Amino acid sequence: MKHALLLLGFLSFSQVVVAGPRIDLRELLPENNNACPTLSPIPFRAVVLNEGLSCADTTGVRNIMSKLGAWMPPRATKPRLALVLTAEDDNAYYSGYALNVPLRLKGSLGAGRSARYFPNDISRGVVAHEYGHAMLNSALASRNAEFREELALMTRLGEHMAIQQVVQLKYLREYRMLEQSFTRKYGPKSKWTAEQAREFEATVVRLSKKYEPQAQLNDKLLQEAGSKVSEHTNKHFSILSSYHEFFADLVAVLDGQDWALTGKIISILVNDRAAGLPRDFTNAGNAFENVARVESHELLGPARYALYQRLKSKRCLRPDPKLLIPAVIDAIHEQSRTAWGSSEVSTVAGRIAFNRAFVNSIFWRLDRLGAGLCRAR
Ligand SMILES: [Zn+2]
């Protein structure tokens, strides 16, 4: 449930667009990957399939995106993303360019312990959360030219990160094929003579050299793209990050129709019940006066609980996402333009005010929606 927005914290900016050599991710993709982007209902910029996966494996993710994309504000553009699908991993993330998700989400219990896989609702919640980040970016970019430019820079960074993954993926594929052909020739690796092992090593060195220029050029372009990101953009994204996490969690709980879902996900992922509480919309411990956290995922914990309370008191715990999501995006757009910097949230009073202002901005919009928000669908 991390996302790469935080990477921007280290970088700086100018408005100039990267010129000179370009690497196109789609041109780098192996054959079987290129056939995927045309599949409906969600067309991707590119689909990167890791070892052993086929286009059919993207169906689940496509269906989630298709459902959630329909919640976007009517005039907003739906996110255009690359999809990087792995067979299994212990996390998922959104880089601004690509959504990196595993087919099976597994627990990281440390070396020597057997892998533990999470049930579908947990994996699905993680994907919905990450896609939520993409939805918010896309919606904000649709209505704000300055944000659109900032996002374009971030997307460029994410693209070079995805290219890094693809180059590595192709290298690994070829490495494995080499290994197999040597095994066929000389038998199992452990039985190779010193000379056979040297022959293999020499072939591997040639293979690395083949991918080196691409990897180096991409690194250079990644750095260049990073150097275009300004202080101002950094500040903007760091202000946005707690709204981003709130929003992504909201998308996940609405999708799962379970207001405690994001808290559960964190508790399960890190194997600690208390760790999920700040992100649990139903947790009364997230009342305003308890706002202890500055971390972006947790800063708006009180706003989560206040929203849940409000909807509960109106018997509206299954609100229409097509109304609620645009209202919250609207509130975020308004609030993130107000100058809230890290100094304001460094005190308890500042954090309470930060949460309250956001909640009031949401409530004002919900009141205007009236009973329509809660009408049975
Ligand atoms: Zn997140």
Residues whose N, C-alpha, C, O or C-beta is under 5 A from the ligand:
A	BS01	ZN	M1 K2 H3 E245 A248
